[in-house]
Amino acid sequence: MKNWLRKIGPLVGLIFVFALFASLTPTNFATTDNLQLMMLQTAVVGTAALGMTMVIISGGIDLSVGSVIALSTVVIALLLNAGASPFLAALGGVAVGMVCGSLIGSLITRVKLTPFIVTLGMWGALRGAAKGLADEQMIVPPTTWLNGLLNFVADERRWMLLPPGVWMMLLLALVVGILLQYTRRGRHMVAVGSNELAARVSGVPVEGVKMSVYMLGSGFAALAGVLQFSYLTVGDPTTASGMELDIIAAVVIGGGSLAGGQGSVLGSLVGALIMTVVSNGCTKMEFPNWVQEIVAGSIIVVAVALDRLRRRGSE
């Protein structure tokens, strides 16, 4: 019963907050256009949360994902201005993210630094790198098909139901779900997060698992950067500031444990939707930004408190 409640809890929370704002703002919240807008807004956080799910399940944390998203948008814009094709520009942005992840993984596995300190330092370093590459200004590249990944679905393409970027997030979620459930590497991630010493004694390549986890985590953050670039249509070194908190909160709200060993793809997506619905609902109710920030911060605190209560209940 506890496991069942833990799994459906995030979905119940999503239904509750959606119904709450739908009743408070009945004229402009539960509309087709606003529902599509919330899906667009969820795509960036949800995609990055997929990578964060693997990081947290393995017992780690990554505070640099917001900076990776910003750096990715800048790299994509620079490559497009240099004449690269949209596909190669997006690939370059993802490659830069994975290089950042490999650096983080190396510092954690070889230098034996704690993930919190490493990723906190990288949070500042990568944000500075993004600003340096962009000369501290937004970069406006030529228009390509990348700009249409997170656009509203046109009337002639209603059969798609959702924008391409949202379908991309859902496809990536399916891939991560299969990885965690049905592959050896996925089982190793859970094992390392549950009990690293026991996993090491059992022959699990702990260092290799951590390296792959941080590379994938940063890679998914860079994919979120591709979507963020599509949403903004520019390379912005200041974008996604504070988004790492929303991403971590999405995973924890969805059932992930900051102690490691627990988490799910579906739960993380539901958690990302909850963050989006709350933000969108506050905007529709015309709350000032400071109120929205208080609400978002409170949700993060509640999510961590729920994680602690879940761990106490399982002990």
N, C-alpha and C positions, 0 to 999 in steps of 0.2 A: 504493500500500500504506500509506503514512504517513497519507494522508487517511482511508482506510478504518479504520485502527487508531484514529485520533483520534475518529472518529465512534462506534465501538462500545466504546471504552475506558470511558466512564461506565457503560454498561449492564453490561459485564463486572464493573466495580467494585461495582455494585449487587447483582449476583448473588452475588459473593464475600462481601460483608458480610452479606447476608441468610442465606446458607448457613452462615456462621460462627456467627451468633447462634442460628440454628435448631438447630445441632448442640450448642451450649453450653447452651441452655435449651430442650430439646425439648418440654417439657410445657406451656409457657405463651407461647411466642413465635409459632410458626407456626399460631396458631388463627384461626378466622374472626373472632371479636370483636377480636382484637389487630390483624389485618390491616386491618379496618375502622377501628380507632382510628388506625393509622398513616396511613391515607388522610385522615382528618379532620385530623390534625396537619400533614400535608403541604399541605393546601389553602391555608392562610394564607401560608406561606413560598413555595409554588409560584406563587400568584397574584401576589404582589409580585415574584417572580423574573422573571415575564414582562415587567413594566415595566423591571426592572433589565437584562434582556437587551438591550432596545433602547438603554438608556443606555450600557451597556458596549460594544455593537457600534459605537456612534457615537463611541467614544473618551472617554466621560465616566465619572463615578462619582457616586453619590448616597448619602451617609452619613445622610441625614435620613429614610429610609423608615420606620424603626422609630417615630420620633416622629410621622410622618404617620399611621401605623396607630393609635397611641394617640389622637391628636387626632380621628381619624375616629370612633372608638368613643364619645368624649365628645360630639361634635356630634350623633351619632345619638341617644344617650340623652337629651340636652337637648331635641332636637326632638320626640321621642316624648312626653316629659313635658309639652311645650308643646301637645300635642294634634295634632301632625302625623301623617299616615298613615304606615305603615311604609315605603311606596315613596318618599314625599317625604323622609322622614328619611334613608333610605339614599342618595337622590339628593343631599341636602344634605351628607352626609359625603363623598361623591365630589367634589362641587363644591368643597368646602373644600380637598381634596387637590389638585385641579387648579389652584386659585388659588395654593397654595403652590408648585406646580411652575412656574407662570408667573413667580412672583417669583424663583425660583432661576434660571430661564432668562434673565430680564431682567438679573440681576446678572452672569451669565456672558457674555451676548452684548453688552450695552450698556456695562456698567462694566468689562468685560474682566477680571473676577476668575477665578481658577482654580476649577474645579469642586470640588476637595477642600476648599478654604478656605470657599467659599460653603456647601456642604452640611454641613460640620462646624459652621459657625455656626448654620445652620438646624436642625441636630440639637438643639442646646441651646435655641434660641428657640422651636421648635415644641413641644418637650417642656414648656417653661415655660408656653406658651400653653395647652396641654392641662390642666396642673395648675391654672392660674388660672381657666379656665372651669369646671372641676369643683370649685373651692374645695378642692383638694388632698384629695379623697375620691372614692370610687366613687359613680357615679350609677346608681340602680336605677330603670329605666323599667317601664312596664306590659308584660306579655307579649304578643307579637304573632307573626306567622308568621316574622319575621326570626329568632326564637329557634330555629326548626326547620331552618335551613339546614345546620347541622353537627351534627345529632343522629344517633344510630344509626338505621339503617333499621328501621322496625317490621315485625313479622312479616307484617302484611297488605299491606305495600308491598315485599316482597322482589323483586318484578319490577323495581324501580328499580336493584337491585344496589348502587348507591352513593348516599350522601346528596346532596341537591340542591346543596349547596355544592361538592362535588367535581365534579359535572357542570358547574357554573358555571365552575370552574377549567379543565376540559378544553375547554369551548366557547370561553373566552377565549384559550386556547392555540391553538386552530384559527384564530381571528381574527388573532392576532399572527403566526402562521406564514404566513398568506396575505398579510398586510401586508408582511412582510419579503421574501417570495419573489416576489410577483407585482405589486407596486405600485411606482410611481416613487418615492414617499416612502421605501419600504423600501430600494430600491437606493441612494438618496441617503444613508440612514443608514450603510450599509456603506461607501460612498465617503468620507464625512466621517471615519469611524473609521479607514479604511485610509490615507488621505493627504489631510489637510484642504486643503493648499495646491493639490494637483492637482485636488481636487474644486471648489475655488473658481475656479480657472482654467477649468475645464470648464463653468462656469455654474451649478453647484449652489448654491442659496440656503443657505449654511452656517448663517447666523444663524437663519433660519426652521426649518431642520432641528433645530438644538439646542433652540430654544424648544419645538417640538412634542415632542421626545424627553423633555424634563424634565417637561412637562405630562402626557404619557402615563405616564411613570414614576411620578410622584406620584399620578396618577389610579388606576393599578393598585395602588399601595400603599394608597390609600383603599378600593378594592374589597376588598383583603385585610383592611382594618379592618372592613368590613361582616361578613366571615366571622369575624373575631376577636370582634366584638361578639356574633355568634350563638353562638360557642363559650363565651364568658364570661357572656352574658346581662346584662352591665352595661357602663356606660361607665367605663373604667379608665385614668386618665392615666399610670399607671406600667407598663402592659402593653407588651409587645414591646420591652422594654429589652434591647439587644444583638442583637435579631433582624436588624438590618441586616447584621451580619457573616454570619449564616446565609444571608441572601438573596444577598449578594455571592458567598459561597463556593459556593452552589448553581450560580450562573451559571458560575463559573470551573471548578468540577469538571465541569460539563457541556460544557466545551470553549470557553467564552468567553475572550477574551484581554483582559487589563487594558490592553493597548496599543491596543485597538480593532480593528474590522474583522472580528472572528470571534465566533461565538456561534450557538446554535440553540435553538429553543423546546423541542424534545424533550430536548436535552441538559440544559437548565436544570431541567426537571421531574424528570429522572432524578437530577440533582444534589440537588434538594430532597428527593427520596425517600431518597437516601443519608444525608443529614443526619438525617432522621427515623428511619430504621432504626437508625443508630448510637445516637442518643439513647434510643430505645425499648429497644434491646438492652441498653444500659448500665443502664437502669432495671430491666429484668427480671432482670439479674444482681445487682441491689441494690448497685450501686456508689454511693458517696456523691457529693454534688453536685460537690465539688471535683475528683473524678476525671473526671466527665462534662465539666466545663469544660476540663480539660487535654486530653481527647480531642478535643473540639470545636475548641479552639485549634490543636491539632496538625494536624487535618484542613485547617484554613484555610491554615496554613503550607505543608503539602504541596501544596495546590491551587495556591497562588501559585508554588511551585517548579516544578510541572508546567507551568504557563503559561509560565514563563521557558524551560524546556527545549524546549517546543513552538516558541517563537519562535526560539530558536537553531537548531533543526533546519530551520526554514523559510528561514533566511537564506542 
